[in-house]
């Protein structure tokens, strides 16, 4: 394993609403990813063995990366409605798949705490291509920004 992180965040929303934000493609497209990216494509087949495909595209504020796309193709390994979502995934930079490939696992656990929802994300990068270093270094910041975007979106 190359890197593993755990990030927690409590959002002021009921667990059902948070679950829907994580599993409905239309909602995912509104908040997924770090700052300054948009989501032009998203597919979710919400079942164990089902496919999760999402593409991030760099926006204006990312300067020379503007227009760069980062697809992620995942397979759900656990689906417990309103409680847990796990998947194994491969992510890469479009046009540079072998050099930038990241093999990863992600587990999202939701718990109700006083009418709010505590989100715990455990993410592990298992293997990377030779040019994926920046993505590995930015993983924690990326997830932190993503949860901030979710908290803002969901209220």
C-alpha positions as CSV (number, residue, x, y, z in Angstrom):
1,X,0.0,0.0,0.0
2,X,1.3,3.5,-0.9
3,X,-1.0,5.7,1.3
4,X,-4.0,5.5,3.5
5,X,-6.1,8.2,5.0
6,X,-9.1,8.5,7.3
7,X,-11.2,11.7,7.2
8,X,-14.3,12.6,9.2
9,X,-16.8,15.3,8.8
10,X,-20.2,15.9,10.4
11,X,-22.8,17.6,8.2
12,X,-26.1,19.2,9.3
13,X,-28.4,16.9,7.3
14,X,-30.3,13.7,7.9
15,X,-28.6,10.5,6.9
16,X,-31.0,9.7,4.1
17,X,-30.2,13.0,2.4
18,X,-26.4,12.4,2.7
19,X,-26.8,8.8,1.3
20,X,-28.8,10.2,-1.7
21,X,-26.0,12.8,-2.3
22,X,-23.4,10.0,-2.4
23,X,-25.5,7.6,-4.6
24,X,-27.6,9.7,-7.0
25,X,-25.6,10.6,-10.2
26,X,-27.5,14.0,-10.5
27,X,-26.5,14.9,-7.0
28,X,-22.9,13.6,-7.2
29,X,-22.4,15.9,-10.2
30,X,-23.2,18.9,-8.0
31,X,-20.5,18.4,-5.4
32,X,-18.0,15.6,-6.2
33,X,-14.3,16.3,-6.4
34,X,-11.9,18.9,-5.1
35,X,-12.4,22.7,-5.7
36,X,-12.4,24.0,-9.2
37,X,-13.6,20.9,-11.0
38,X,-16.8,20.1,-12.7
39,X,-18.4,16.7,-13.3
40,X,-19.4,16.2,-17.0
41,X,-20.2,12.4,-16.6
42,X,-21.5,10.2,-13.8
43,X,-23.0,6.7,-13.8
44,X,-24.0,4.8,-10.7
45,X,-25.3,1.1,-10.6
46,X,-25.9,0.9,-6.9
47,X,-25.4,-2.8,-6.0
48,X,-22.5,-5.0,-5.0
49,X,-20.6,-5.6,-8.3
50,X,-22.3,-2.5,-9.8
51,X,-20.3,0.1,-11.7
52,X,-19.5,3.6,-10.5
53,X,-18.1,5.9,-13.2
54,X,-17.4,9.6,-12.7
55,X,-15.3,12.1,-14.6
56,X,-13.8,15.3,-13.1
57,X,-12.8,18.1,-15.4
58,X,-10.4,20.9,-14.4
59,X,-12.0,24.4,-14.4
60,X,-10.6,27.8,-15.3
61,X,-9.0,28.3,-11.9
62,X,-6.7,25.3,-12.5
63,X,-4.7,27.3,-15.1
64,X,-2.6,25.0,-17.3
65,X,-4.8,22.0,-16.3
66,X,-8.0,23.6,-17.5
67,X,-10.0,21.1,-19.5
68,X,-8.0,18.1,-18.2
69,X,-10.2,15.2,-17.4
70,X,-9.7,12.6,-14.6
71,X,-12.0,9.6,-15.0
72,X,-12.6,7.1,-12.2
73,X,-14.1,3.7,-12.8
74,X,-15.1,1.7,-9.7
75,X,-17.0,-1.3,-8.6
76,X,-19.1,-1.4,-5.5
77,X,-18.0,-4.0,-2.9
78,X,-20.4,-3.1,-0.1
79,X,-23.7,-1.3,-0.3
80,X,-25.7,-0.9,3.0
81,X,-28.3,1.8,2.4
82,X,-28.0,4.8,4.7
83,X,-24.9,3.3,6.4
84,X,-22.0,2.1,4.3
85,X,-20.6,2.3,0.7
86,X,-17.4,0.7,-0.4
87,X,-15.7,0.4,-3.7
88,X,-12.5,-0.5,-5.5
89,X,-11.5,2.0,-8.2
90,X,-9.0,3.0,-10.8
91,X,-8.5,6.7,-11.5
92,X,-6.3,8.3,-14.1
93,X,-5.6,11.4,-16.2
94,X,-7.3,11.1,-19.6
95,X,-4.8,10.2,-22.4
96,X,-2.2,9.1,-19.9
97,X,-3.8,6.0,-18.3
98,X,-0.8,3.8,-17.7
99,X,1.5,6.6,-16.4
100,X,-1.1,8.1,-14.0
101,X,-3.2,5.1,-13.0
102,X,-4.1,4.9,-9.3
103,X,-5.6,1.7,-7.8
104,X,-7.6,2.6,-4.7
105,X,-10.2,1.4,-2.2
106,X,-12.7,3.8,-0.6
107,X,-15.1,3.1,2.3
108,X,-17.7,5.6,3.3
109,X,-19.5,5.1,6.6
110,X,-22.5,7.2,7.7
111,X,-23.7,7.5,11.3
112,X,-26.5,9.6,12.7
113,X,-25.3,11.8,15.6
114,X,-28.0,14.1,17.2
115,X,-29.9,14.5,13.9
116,X,-26.8,15.2,12.0
117,X,-24.7,12.8,9.9
118,X,-21.1,11.9,10.7
119,X,-19.3,10.8,7.5
120,X,-16.1,8.8,7.8
121,X,-14.0,8.1,4.7
122,X,-11.2,5.6,4.7
123,X,-9.3,5.7,1.4
124,X,-6.2,3.6,0.5
125,X,-4.0,3.9,-2.6
126,X,-2.7,0.4,-3.4
127,X,-0.7,1.1,-6.5
128,X,0.2,4.1,-8.7
129,X,1.7,4.7,-12.1
130,X,5.0,6.7,-12.3
131,X,3.3,10.1,-12.9
132,X,0.6,9.8,-10.2
133,X,2.6,11.4,-7.4
134,X,0.7,14.7,-7.4
135,X,-2.6,13.0,-7.0
136,X,-1.3,10.9,-4.1
137,X,0.1,14.0,-2.4
138,X,-3.2,15.8,-2.9
139,X,-5.5,13.0,-1.8
140,X,-6.2,14.3,1.7
141,X,-6.7,17.9,0.6
142,X,-9.0,16.6,-2.2
143,X,-11.2,14.6,0.1
144,X,-11.3,17.5,2.6
145,X,-12.4,19.9,-0.1
146,X,-14.9,17.4,-1.4
147,X,-16.6,17.0,2.0
148,X,-16.7,20.8,2.4
149,X,-18.5,21.0,-1.0
150,X,-20.9,18.3,0.1
151,X,-21.7,20.1,3.4
152,X,-22.4,23.3,1.5
153,X,-24.5,21.5,-1.2
154,X,-26.6,19.5,1.2
155,X,-27.8,22.3,3.5
